[in-house]
Amino acid sequence: MADSALAGIEASLVSEDYTDPRQRAMVNNLERRQRESEFLQLLAARGFQGTMWDTLADELAAYGIPVLMSMIRTHKVSKLCADKGRPIPPLPSDWTFEDRSDLTALTVAKAIKVFRERVLAKGRWDSERGATLKTFFIGAVIQQFPNLFNGWCRERRRLLAVPGLLPLEEMPSVLQRAADQPCADPARTVAGRQHLLQVLTDMPADLRIASLLLLEGHPVKEAAAAIGKSGDALSEQMRRYRNGRGSRLR
């Protein structure tokens, strides 16, 4: 990522990207740190351990969390990951602030560890080479995000695959959108949601996962890949399931 691109992301930060009120002040400290090469020299002499390292790690976290939250909110993280040769599945349309902030915190924590071991400790960042300390660190964050996000997606699919493991109110909001009809009376709306949930509950686990992904707007190819099938195979399996279910209802 270029310094100019990172500056653009910084300029687009909004209040919800900051998960801790102390982060703004700590970000200012990090900007000052990158001009203090002596600080990093002292850190290197101490093996990047101790209270000095803890201070820098806190500043990196305070900077990385709102930046990654912004990249997730604006979906820029998808392109940045793809640019590094690590494409990710589409971001969910219904995930909560808590989901995003938890995933962000885990990603940044992992990136700090990698940044210390593979960048700072090995002398791969040099203030004289042009790229800022912040740019190098956000590069590490982007490298780590696919691992954590893919793991989050796998766990989410596991939960969705087990009937009753998630109560109705915690099912993806796309279920409500898919079942609700404009101007429908409340009783019909509730019945539609319950019917859709029952249909999904009755499905085999692999079809349930694929159906939920399709309802979220994922292409057939991606929904099929999530359960280890081709798009044509998924379409044929769903056709057979619909026909079989219809015959059982007659």
N, C-alpha and C positions, 0 to 999 in steps of 0.2 A: 504494500500500500504506500502511495506517495504521501509526503508530508502535507501537500495541498489537499488531498482527498480527506485526510484525517482532520484537517482544519475545518473542512466543510461539515463533517459530522459533528465536531465540537460546536459549531455555530448553530446546529439544528437541535441541540439538546433542549428538552423541555422538563418541567418540574417532575413529571412521573418517571423520568429516567433516573432520577436520584432516589435511591432507596434509603439513604441515611442523610440527615441534615448536615452532618460534619463533612460530607464528601467534598463540597465546593472548596472549603478552606484547605483540605489536604491536597486537592488537585493543584492549587496555587503553590504549595510546597514542592510538589513533584516538578513543576515547571522550573522552580528555582534550583532544584537538585541537578537537573540535567546541565546546568551551567557550572556546576561545581565538580569538576573532574577530580579534584582532590578528595572529595567525599567517596567516590568510587574506588580511588586508590587505597584509601583507608579500609574500605569494605573488603577489598581483595586481600589486603594484608591480614585481615581477620577471618578469611575464608568464607566471607559472606554469611557470617553467623553473628549472634548476639543482638544487643539492643539497637545498634545502628542498622543492621539488616531488617529488624522488625519494623523500624520506622519507615524504611523505604518500601517494604512489602505492604504496609498499611496504605502508603501513598499510591502505590501501583493499583491496589484493590479499589481505592476511592476513585481513581481515574478510570480504571477498566470497566467497573460495573455500569456507570451511566452511559459510557460509550457503547458497550455491548447492548444494553437495554435499548438505546436509540437505534442501533443497527437492526435489532430484532423488530422493533416497532415499525420501522420503515421498510422492512424486508431487504435492506441492503446487505445483510449478512449472507443471504443466499448467493448473491452475485460474487461477493468477496470470497466465499468458500469455493465456488466454482472456479474462480480465477486462480486459485491455488491448487487446482486439480482435485478438489475434495468436495464434489457436489453433494447437496443434502436434499432430503425429501421436502416437499412444500411445507411451509410453516402452517400449523393448524389455525383455523379461523376462529376457534372458540376457546383457546386456552386462556387461563386466568392470569391476573397480574402475579399471583403467588407462584404459579407454574413458571412464568418467565423469570421472575426474580430468583427463584431457587436454582433454576438451570444456569442463570447468569453467574450467581455466586459460586457454584461448583466449577464452572468453566474458568472463571478468573482465578480461583484458588489453584486449580491445576496448572494454568498458564504461568502463574508466579513461580511455582516449583520448577517447571521446565525452563523458564526464563533464567532463573538463578543457575541451574545446573548446566544448561546447554549454550547459554549466551554470555552471561556475565562471568561465570567462573572460567569459561574458555576464552575470554577476551574477544568475543565476536562483535562487541559494540565498541565503537571508537567515536568520540564526539567530533573528531576531525574529519570523519568520512562523509558527513552531510546528514545522514538520517538521525533523527532525534531519538532519545531514549524512549519516548512515548510511542513513536512509530514502530520501533523494534518490538516493544511490548505488545502492542495491539496485533502485530503480526503473529505473535505467539498465541494470543487469545483466539484469533481466527483459525489457527492450526488446530487448536484443541476443541473448538466448538462442535465440529462434526461428530467426534467420538461421544461427547456427552449428549448431544441432541439425538443421535441414532439410538443410544441406549434408552433415552427417555421415550422415544417412539416405540421401541420394542416393548417396554413395560406398559405403555398405554394400550398397545394392541393386545397384550396379554390380559389386561383388565377387561377390555371390551369383549374379549372372546369368551369370558366365563359368565354365563347367565346369572343375574342376581348379585354378582360381585360388586357392581356399582348400582346404587339406587337410582331411580328414574331422574331425580333432581340433579344427579351428578353425571348423567349421560350427556354427550355433546349437545350443545344447543341446536345443532343442525337437525337433530331429531324433531324438536319442536317446530322448526321452520319447515321441515319436509312434510309434517303431518297437518299443520295448521292451514286452514283455508280462509281467504279474505271474507270478512262479514259473516263468518260462521258463528252460530250461537255457542256460548261457553260449553254446554253439555256435549255438543258435537266435536268441539275442539279437544276436550279431554278424552272422549272416546277415540278420536283419531290418533292421539298420541299413544294411548294404551294399546290400540290395535297394532300400530307400527312397532312398539316395543315387544309385543307378543310375537309378531312375525319374526323379528330379529332373534328373540330368545329361542324360538323353535328351530332356527337355522343351525346347520353344522358350524363349528367354530370358525373354519376357514372362510366360509361364505359370509359369516357375520362380520368378520374383520374387513373383508373386501367390500361388503355393502356399506359399512360405515364410512370407509374411505371414499367410496363413490359419492355418498350423500354429502361428504365434506367438499366435494368438487374435484377430487383427484381424478386424473385420466384413468381409463380402464387398464392401460399398460402398467401404471404405477400400483394400482390396487391389486392387480394380478401378481406383480413382482413381490409384493409384501407377503403373499402366501405361497410363493414359489411356483407360480404358474405363468403361462403365457396369456396374453389378452384374449386370444381365440379360445383357449381352454377354459378360462374363467367365464366367458360369455356362454359357451356351450353348457358348462356346469349350472349356471344360473338358469338357463332356458329349461334344462331338464328338471331342476328343482321347482321352478314355477309350474311346469306342466304336471309334475307329480303331486305337488301340493293342491293344485286345482282339482285333480281327479279325486283326491281324498276328501275334498269339501263337497263334492257332488253327491 
